[in-house]
Amino acid sequence: MPQWTCNKGVSTIDSERVRRNAREIAALVGVPILAVVKADAYGLGIGMVVPAVAEAVAGFVVFGVAEARRVREITDKPILCLGPVGDAVAQQYLDLKARPSVCTVDEARRMRAASPALCVDTGMQRFSCPAQAARQALEAGECKEAFTHAVRPQQAAKFIESVGGRQRGLVLHAAGSSLLADPSCRLDAVRPGLALYRGAVRISAPLAEVRDSRGPAGYRGFEVPRHGVILRGYSHGLRPGPCLVNGRKSRVIEVGMQSAFVQAEPADRAGDEVVLIGDGLEADEIGLAWNATPQEVLVSLLRQGGTSQA
Ligand SMILES: *Cc1c(COP(=O)(O)O)cnc(C)c1O
C-alpha cells in the first residue's frame, strides 16, 4: 500500500479498496465505467489508482492534456479530457489517443479529427454546449459521444432529448457518483470519481502533547477539560470537524497553521493516535462539518503538505 510517513503522521491509500469499489460499481450499474482520475485522482495519486482499477473500467476521465499524458504512461485504455480545449489543436489529443470535450460548433469542427465528445449544458452552465445547439455541434464534430455533468435525474432526461434520443453510434453518459443509484441515469456509461475512492484513504497523526486544560485555550479561548495537539494544521488542509482519538469519536476543536487542538479524554497520552479520515470516519461526514463536499475533503487532506512533506 502506498504510504507516506512523517512526524506529522501517516497517510495510507488502500489500492485494493479502490479496486473493489470499481468492481462493485461495475456490478451495480451493468454499463462501462469511465473512471474519473482528474486532480491526481482526487489526491490519491494517478500512479496508484490507474493500475488498480484498469482491469475493471472501460476508460479514464481527466481534466487536461497534461493529466492525460500521465494516464497514458500507465495504460492504453481510452482517455476523455473534460476541460475546455482552449487553443489546443486536434493533433495534441491524437498524439495521446485522448478525446477532447467540445462545447461549440466551432470547437467541434476544429477537433473533428480527434473524435471529440460533446459536453451538453443541462444546468451546470460551465464549459458546455446549450441544449438547443447540441445536434448541430454533434454533426459539425461528427461526434460519436456526448455527455452532460448532471446532479439531478431530470438533467439526464433533458440531455437525452437534446441529442435527439438514444441512438446507435452515439455513446451517452451523464452520471457521476451521485446518480449511480438511479438506473435511468446510467445510459451507455457512468463517470464516477468519489465513489471509487470511498473508504480508501486513512490519515493519522500522533498526539504531540496532551494536557488538562486550564481555562480558555487556543486562539479563540475554547474550553474543554482536556485537550491534545497534533502537528497538522490548515497548511495541511485540515479544518475543525470530527476525528477519532484512540478509536473513539472526538473532534478537532481549532486549527492553526501547522498544528491543531483535539478534544482528549483522561486516559489519552502523547503518542496516541488521532485519525483524521479513515477507520469508518468518511469524507462525507467530515464534509458536513467543514461545509464542503466530500471531494474537497479528500483533495484538501491529501494535498502535498498533508502527506510527503516533513
Ligand atoms: C468530476 C466529474 C465527475 C465525477 O464526479 P464525482 O461526483 O466525484 O463522481 C464526473 N463528471 C464530470 C464532468 C466531472 O467534472
PDBQT file of the ligand as one rigid body, heavy atoms in Angstrom, charges set to zero:
ROOT
HETATM    1  C1  LIG A 401     -15.529  15.431 -11.518  1.00  0.00    +0.000 C 
HETATM    2  C2  LIG A 401     -16.518  14.977 -12.516  1.00  0.00    +0.000 A 
HETATM    3  C3  LIG A 401     -17.155  13.731 -12.380  1.00  0.00    +0.000 A 
HETATM    4  C4  LIG A 401     -17.000  12.848 -11.170  1.00  0.00    +0.000 C 
HETATM    5  O1  LIG A 401     -17.722  13.405 -10.085  1.00  0.00    +0.000 OA
HETATM    6  P1  LIG A 401     -17.942  12.583  -8.699  1.00  0.00    +0.000 P 
HETATM    7  O2  LIG A 401     -19.079  13.286  -8.084  1.00  0.00    +0.000 OA
HETATM    8  O3  LIG A 401     -16.680  12.731  -7.902  1.00  0.00    +0.000 OA
HETATM    9  O4  LIG A 401     -18.234  11.191  -9.070  1.00  0.00    +0.000 OA
HETATM   10  C5  LIG A 401     -17.982  13.308 -13.402  1.00  0.00    +0.000 A 
HETATM   11  N1  LIG A 401     -18.205  14.082 -14.494  1.00  0.00    +0.000 NA
HETATM   12  C6  LIG A 401     -17.631  15.293 -14.654  1.00  0.00    +0.000 A 
HETATM   13  C7  LIG A 401     -17.923  16.073 -15.870  1.00  0.00    +0.000 C 
HETATM   14  C8  LIG A 401     -16.777  15.794 -13.659  1.00  0.00    +0.000 A 
HETATM   15  O5  LIG A 401     -16.227  17.002 -13.816  1.00  0.00    +0.000 OA
ENDROOT
TORSDOF 0
